[in-house]
Structure formats: C-alpha cells, structure tokens
Amino acid sequence: MSRISRPLVTTLSSLALAAAGFTVTTGTAHAASCSQDYLPLPDSVCTPGDLNPDVTQDTIDSTICVSGWTATVRPPSSYTTALKKQQIAEYGYSDTNLSDYEEDHFVPLELGGAPRSPENLWPEPHYGSETSANKDTVENKLKKAVCAGDVSLSDAQNAIMTDWTTALSSLGLS
C-alpha cells in the first residue's frame, strides 16, 4: 500500500471540510454559518442588529446628540477583537487578517445601537465597492439628521438595518 504525503492529506482534508461548509483556521475547523452573499451588508440571520434600550427618541438629547457620548458606551477593543476573530471564522472569510476588517456596529452607536451585542457587531470588510468608510459617512449624516429633528430615531434605525447603502436616499437625505 502506498503512503500519501502529509501535505497532500492536509490539503485533501481541508478541501473535504470546505465542501462540508467548514473553514480551517490555526488547525481547527469552524462552521462557516454566516453568509457573505449579502455584502456589503451583514448576513441578517447572524447580524440582525440590536438596539440600546437607553436610547430612545425621548433620550437623544442626553445620549446620542451629546458630543462624546458614544465613547461612554463603546466596548473595549479586547472585547471587539476577540469577537472579530470568532466572527471572521463564522462568516467563512478566506482573508483572516484582522486589519482588513472593522468590527462594526450594524446599528451604529450614534443611532442607538447595542454596544456589546454580538447581534449588532460584525466583521465588516475594508475592501469592496462599499466599505466600512462609506458606512461611516452614512452613519454620521443620519445622526445629524436625527439630532436636527429632520428624521426620527426609529426611521433612521430602520433605514440602516434595511440597507445602509440606500438609507440616505430612502429617507430623502442624499
């Protein structure tokens, strides 16, 4: 019986795991349970968005509309980096370089997103036609519109959760 080389066995095993919906990272297999098919949006099953109950239309003048308020609720990078590593595997990204992603709040803190909820955080790629930088611009414009009274908080939250790439135009702000 012939011997199969170790690199060939490793490659064949990785291919079999990939065909079964798993990714291999640092010697372990993880289920790729979140889809990249919706990029630049997150998979809504894995990252549906989550809201901070302390932020309501009645509290915006003491929360999101106060300069520097988001710094008081932003989770530490030790928390978001660990979550980013886990979610990169869950999304099955072949690029596992942490610096190529922003662990982003789907509903931004500026619009009352839940700070630590894994349902509101996801590894958003810095690459592609619509990037994390594009989303940041949308978030800032929506916050200004909410704080100016041009758009309600719930309308801004719903628009960003529906599709951040069309949120401004859907609210007549583009």
Order of alpha helices (4+ residues) and beta strands (2+ residues): alpha-beta-beta-alpha-alpha-beta-beta-alpha-alpha-alpha
